[in-house]
Amino acid sequence: MAWDYSEKTKQLFMDAVHGKPGTHIGEIEDPDGFGEHGSLACGDAIRFTFRVRRHPIDPTKDVIAEARYLTFGCTSAIAASEALCAIIEQGGLTPIEALKITNQDIVKYLEGLPKQKIHCSVMGAEALEAAVFNWAQRRGVDLGSLGVELHADEKSEGRIVCKCFSLSEPYIRRKIKELNLHTIEEITGAIKAGGACTSCHHVPGGLQDLLDETWGAGKTQLKVLPQLPAADAAADQPDAEGRPPLFSYQFGKKIEQAVEERVRPMLRRDGGDIEIVDIKGTLVYCRLIGTCRGCEHAAQTLRMLVEQSLKENVDERIRVIGV
């Protein structure tokens, strides 16, 4: 599926992938604040770090001078992480002030996101909160006395509702209220819960029950995400997660089309190109050529541009291997 991203979202993503000055991919060594959100197993994860300019007397007046992220995810996840860092640095915010940044602020900065990608903006805001909690511990700041409510242990405590993404009941309840979510589809779009096997949708204590308990039974809509069309998969042997693969020929043609239409034009802007060497299952072996060959950012380009484009436009199971 080709997502309808804003021009700003696409530009932020491309600038980050190519490591242009002013972008924020990376990790701060010995940071003042460290936070993570998501899971590599789920396909989206962010590690967020920041360094402060310390106030000599009052740590609550520390100002975030530098913010960095390492994000494993799609175009919108990278762009949302860039937006978060830019909002913080451009605003000269303290860690406590940064907590006021919401996922809607990130969406606005990106000039919009597809509703199915809203969870990417939520991911950054959650990682920021974890990093601020870490900063407060390091600096001896009592956030509770300042009226700041954090949820550092929320995901490790409480019943797990969505087992695919390891999301707990307290976390899902909070996000339903914070983000004003009224349907299962909206929950999945915002935090990914229920977006994989769908078994948590209508079981006792599942997503629909949490919606009914939050807003009142009968006041929520029973909507679920549509399943992938059967035509997208072949009736062959399923993978380890029970999902059937594409036929090799069909799969290869889809990859070739995505590379030609999505990947190659972006690489050629900078004088580079790409060659598909081999396809084995969902492993795609590629070689960067032209100015991209031997570039210090080649690994980033393969993972964050080539692989993510193929995941979005062909199949989320794809892994790109550089040769």
N, C-alpha and C positions, 0 to 999 in steps of 0.2 A: 504494500500500500504506500502511495506517495502522499506524504502529509502536506497540508497547505500551511507552510510556515511563512511568517512575515519576513520581509527583506532584512530587517534588523536582526532577527533570530539567525537567519542564514549567514549574515555577515559576521556576527559574533562567533558563530561556530567555526567558520572558515579562518578567521583571524587567530582563533585559539589553536586550531589544528596546525597551522603554519608557524605557530610560535612568534607571532608579530609582537613588537614592543608594546607594552601596555596591557598585554593579556596576562592571565593569572594562573595558568596551569602550573602546578608544581606543589611542593611541600616545604614549609618553613622549618628549618632545623631548630630544635629546641624552642618551640613556639610558646607563646603566653596562653594560647587557647587552642584546644584540640578537640574535634568532634567528628563523629561518623554517623551515617544513616544509610539504611538499605543493606542489601546483601548481594554479593557477587553471584550467588546461586540464583537470585531472583532476576538478574540481568541489569539491575540499577543499583549503584552504590556511590557514595560520595564521602571523601575524607576532607574535612575543612580545617584549616589552621590559620591563625592570625598572630601578629606581633603588635604590641601596643607601645605607644610612647608614654612611659610611666610618669604619673604625677608624683612629685617628691613627697607629698603629704597624704593626699586623699586618693586611694586607688580607684574609687568610683569615678574619678575624673580622668582615668587613663583613656587615651584616644587610640583607636585602631589605626595604625600607620600602614600596615601591609596585610593583605589577605590572599590566601592561595587555596587551591583545591586540586584534588585528584578525583576525577569522576569517571566511573565506568558506566556508560549509558549511551543513549541516542543523541541525535542532534539537539533536541530540546533540553536534555539533561546538561549537556556541555554549555549551551547558551544560557540556561538558567543559572548555572554556577558562575559564569562570567558576569551576568547581570547582578547577582548578589554581591560579588566582590566590588564591582564598580559602584554600586549604590553606597556601600559602606565607606569605601575610600574617598569617593567624591563628596560624601556628606560629612567627613571628618567626625565620625560617630564614636561615642564611647561604647564599650560592650553592652552596657545596659540600654543605651539608646538604640543599638542595633537590634535588640530583641523586638522592637516595634515594627521591624520589617516583616511584612506578611507575604504569603505566596501571591496575593493579588498585586502587591507592589512589584514583584518580579515579573508577573505576567504583563503588567502595564509597561514596564521598562522594555520588554521584548516586543511591545506593540501587538500582543495577543499570542495565544497558543491554542492549538486544536484541543477540544475538550477531552480527548482521549490522552492528552499529554500533560494535563494539569498536575498530575502526580510529580512531574519533574520539578515544578516550582515548589511544591510542598517539601520535597526531599531536601532542597537547599536550606529552607527555613528551619527544618528539624535539625540538620547538621550544625547550623549556626547556634541554635539553642544549646546543643550538647557542648559546643566549644565555649560558649559563655559560662556555662556551669563549671567547666574545667578551669577557666580563667579565675572564676570566683574562688574556687578551692585553693588555687595557687596563691592568690593575693589576699586570702583571708577575708573576703567580702561576704557578709551575711545577706544573701539575696532575700531571704524570708523577711527580715526586718525592714527591707526596702519595699515590701509589698510585691516582690517579683515571684511569680509561681512558675516553677520549672517542673519538668516531668522526666527527670533523668532515669528513673528506675521503672518507668511505665511499661516498657516492652519486656523487661525481664520478670515482671510481676504480673499476676493475673492469668486468667485462662486464655489459652491461645485459640482464637476463633478461626483465623485463616492460616491453616497449617502450611500452605504452599509458600507464603511470604512471611510466616512467623509473626503475625500481627495479633496483639493481645486485645482482650476486651476493653481494658481501660483506654488504650490508645485509640481504638476505633470509635468508642463512645465520644471521646474528646473531639476527634476530628469531625464527627457527624455534626456536633454542635458548632464548633469553630467555623466550619466551612459551609454550614447550612445545607447539608446533604439530605436529600429526601427520597432517593431511590437507590437501588443496588447499583445501577449503572453509574450514578454519580459517585458513589463510594469507590467503585473500581477506577473510575477516571481520576479521582483525586488522590487515592493512596494505594491503588492496585489490589486491595483486598477483594477476594472473590474473582480475580481475573484469570486464574489458571484453571483448576479442575472444576470450579463452580460448586463444589459439594457443600460449601458453607453458606450458600444463599438462603435456603429455606429449612435447614435442619433446626431442631430446638436449640435456642441460644445462638442462632446464626445471624447473618446480616439483617434479614427481614425482621427478626425479633428485636434486634437492637434499634432498628428504625422505629418500630411500633412503640417500644418502651420510651424512646426519646420524644417522639412527636405525637404519640397516641395511635392506638390501633385503628386501622381504617383510613388514616390520613396520609398514608404513604402509598406510592404506586409500586406494583409488583412488576418491575422491569429488570431484565437481565441483559447482559451483553450478548450479542449474536455470536453464534459459533462460526468458525471459519468454514467457508463453502467446501463441500466435499470434493469439488473439482480441483481444489488446491493441493490435494494429497492423493497418493496412490494406495490402492488396496494391496500393499505388500507387507513385509514383516515390519512390525512397529519398532520404534526405538526403545531405549531403556525406560522412558516415561510413558510408553504406550501410544506415542503419536506416530502415525504412518508416514514414511518418507515420500518424497516425490520420485517419479521415475527419473532415471539418470538423464535421459535426453531432455525431458521437459525441464528438469531442474537446471541443467546446463544452459539451456536457451534463455531461461529467466535470468540467470546470472549474467550472461552475455548482454542481454538487453539493459539490465540495470547498470552495468559497467559503462556501456556505450552512452546511455542517456543521462546517468546521474554522476558517475565517478569521473570518467575521462574528461568531460568539459571542465571540471574544477581543477584537475591536475594540469591540463593544457594551458590554463591561465598563467601558470608560473613556469611554463616550458617543460613540464613533465608529462609522463604518460604511464600506462600500466599494461602489463601483459599477463594473461591468465595462462599459467603453466599446466595445471592439472586440477581436477575436481575429484575428490574421493569421499563419497558420502556427503556430509555437510562441511567437510574441510575443503577450502578453496586455496590453492597454492598460487601465489601471485609474485610478479617481479616488477618493481618500479624501474622505469627507464627515463631517459632524458635528464633534466636537471634534478629530478627527484632521486635519481640513483646515487647512493652514497651520501645523501643529505643527512645531517645529524638528527633531523626530525622524521626520518623515514619510518621508524617503528611506530611513532605516533600517528603518522599519516595512514599506515596500514590498519591500525586498530580503530582510530577515531573517525576516519573518513571512509576508507574502503569497507571495513567490516561493518560499521554501523549503517552505511548506505545499503549494503546487501541485506542486513538484518531487517531493515525497515521496508525494503522494496521486494524482497524475495522470501526469506524465512528467518525467523529469530534464532534458529539453531546454528546458523552459519558461523564458522570460525575461519579467519583468514590467516594463512601462514606465509611469511615472506621467504623467498628463496633467492 
